Every structure is written in structure tokens, then in C-alpha cells.
Amino acid sequence: MGKRKATGKGDRLVYSEFGTPDSTEDAAIEDRLPAEQKIIVQASRKGRGGKTVTVAEGFQHAPATLKALLKTLKAQCGAGGAVKEMTIEIQGDMTRKVADVLTSLGYKVKISGG
């Protein structure tokens, strides 16, 4: 929980340890059409203890749109996944399947790596 100090003057926030509670950083990102985006899909093991993860990066969407896209990819691949810093990670080596699903949704997809 964030630390806050109150003054005697209304709801004015004097100190917050984790930024402002109603920051609008996520709202600043515009959704672009899938045809206007170039997505790079690759399998990666770096920093994951040897576990393979399929990473799709290059999205220019709002976080809510990315979460909906993640749900679609997880259902199609039958695997878990997460959204991290405007990239989508799907567990396992699902490079071909993720690329096929994204292509069918209208994205321009390039598979990186072997």
C-alpha cells in the first residue's frame, strides 16, 4: 500500500510512494489497426530458467485490447500467457501457431529466429 500524508486542506495529496493513484499513462496509447502494425514473434528462453516462451512484440494497443488479444491467443494455443510491457508472452514454443492466429486477425507478422 502506498504511503500518504494528509494535510488539513481538503483532498490534496502531498506524498505518494508509487505515483499518482489516477495516472492516465495507459489512456495515452492509441489503438492502431492490425494492418498498420508489424509484429515480431520469436521463441525465447532468456531469464526464464530454461523454460521456452513465445514472445510477440511490436503491438500498439491499449492495455485492455492487449488483454483481449492475449485471451484469444491463450485459447487458440491451449497454453498460459501474460502481457508484459506491451508484449505478449505465451508459454511453450508456439511460434508458428501464434503467427498463424495473428495473421488471421490481420496483423503483419514476421517470425524471428530459427
LUMVOMAR-52957 format. One line per 5 residues: number of its first residue (from 1); their letters; for each residue x, y, z of C-alpha. Coordinates in steps of 0.02 Angstrom, whole numbers. Example, Ala and Ser with C-alpha at 12.3 -4.5 7.8 and 13.67 -1.06 7.14 Angstrom:
# LUMVOMAR-52957
1 = AS = 615,-225,390; 684,-53,357 $
END
This chain:
# LUMVOMAR-52957
1 = MGKRK = 0,0,0; 62,174,-39; 113,293,96; 14,453,104; 20,604,215 $
6 = ATGKG = -133,710,235; -134,896,265; -280,990,334; -326,1062,163; -455,951,76 $
11 = DRLVY = -402,802,-29; -237,872,-87; -107,733,-99; 61,785,-28; 160,624,-40 $
16 = SEFGT = 134,461,-133; 265,325,-143; 201,240,-302; 146,385,-414; -23,464,-426 $
21 = PDSTE = -169,346,-398; -264,405,-552; -121,417,-677; -177,411,-859; -21,334,-937 $
26 = DAAIE = -121,189,-1010; -250,303,-1089; -116,394,-1190; -86,244,-1304; -195,243,-1460 $
31 = DRLPA = -259,83,-1536; -195,60,-1713; -272,-53,-1842; -194,-227,-1852; -145,-200,-2035 $
36 = EQKII = -39,-50,-1981; 65,-149,-1857; 219,-257,-1884; 229,-394,-1754; 386,-496,-1721 $
41 = VQASR = 359,-670,-1649; 502,-771,-1576; 538,-909,-1451; 646,-857,-1305; 725,-938,-1151 $
46 = KGRGG = 822,-790,-1081; 794,-758,-897; 662,-894,-879; 761,-1037,-803; 771,-1134,-967 $
51 = KTVTV = 583,-1128,-999; 533,-1084,-1177; 413,-940,-1202; 343,-871,-1365; 357,-681,-1367 $
56 = AEGFQ = 255,-570,-1484; 311,-388,-1484; 276,-229,-1580; 95,-202,-1527; 24,-27,-1523 $
61 = HAPAT = -134,-54,-1424; -213,0,-1262; -187,-123,-1117; -370,-179,-1124; -353,-227,-1308 $
66 = LKALL = -192,-323,-1272; -278,-421,-1133; -419,-469,-1252; -292,-522,-1384; -197,-622,-1252 $
71 = KTLKA = -356,-714,-1206; -384,-761,-1389; -205,-822,-1410; -210,-924,-1249; -370,-1009,-1305 $
76 = QCGAG = -303,-1048,-1478; -136,-1115,-1413; -204,-1205,-1261; -69,-1128,-1152; -46,-994,-1020 $
81 = GAVKE = 24,-823,-1052; 42,-643,-995; 54,-464,-1056; 219,-383,-1006; 269,-208,-1061 $
86 = MTIEI = 170,-205,-1225; 225,-382,-1271; 126,-543,-1261; 208,-699,-1192; 134,-872,-1221 $
91 = QGDMT = 206,-1022,-1128; 295,-1150,-1236; 362,-1144,-1413; 203,-1090,-1502; 289,-979,-1631 $
96 = RKVAD = 201,-1047,-1786; 30,-1056,-1704; 41,-878,-1633; 98,-812,-1802; -47,-900,-1890 $
101 = VLTSL = -177,-832,-1769; -108,-654,-1779; -103,-663,-1970; -284,-720,-1974; -328,-569,-1866 $
106 = GYKVK = -248,-452,-1994; -77,-416,-1918; 84,-413,-2020; 188,-548,-1936; 372,-592,-1951 $
111 = ISGG = 446,-744,-1864; 618,-707,-1792; 747,-840,-1753; 764,-1021,-1808 $
END
